[in-house]
Amino acid sequence: MIGPGTGVRVYVACGVTDMRKGIAGLAALTQDVLRQKPTGGAVFAFRGRWGDRVS
């Protein structure tokens, strides 16, 4: 398993995320809901409805 490295923050969005949003929609969620810059160097994980996808 490859880890993100030391000093990298990992954010996991709790709850269900509509995975049809694509990268632009997920970046907007990162800014609006998590109040983080999507280009700030952190890793963001979003869970799909069935729990079979993580982006």
HUPEDA-V81030 format. One record per residue. N is the residue number from 1. RES is the residue in one small letter. PHI is phi in whole degrees, 0 to 359 (NA if undefined). Layout:
n	res	phi
N	RES	PHI
N	RES	PHI
This chain:
n	res	phi
1	m	NA
2	i	261
3	g	268
4	p	284
5	g	97
6	t	281
7	g	83
8	v	268
9	r	275
10	v	242
11	y	247
12	v	245
13	a	281
14	c	285
15	g	94
16	v	266
17	t	241
18	d	288
19	m	286
20	r	284
21	k	296
22	g	78
23	i	293
24	a	293
25	g	293
26	l	291
27	a	295
28	a	295
29	l	298
30	t	301
31	q	286
32	d	284
33	v	271
34	l	276
35	r	56
36	q	232
37	k	280
38	p	294
39	t	256
40	g	278
41	g	96
42	a	273
43	v	252
44	f	241
45	a	238
46	f	237
47	r	256
48	g	281
49	r	302
50	w	273
51	g	78
52	d	263
53	r	226
54	v	227
55	s	242
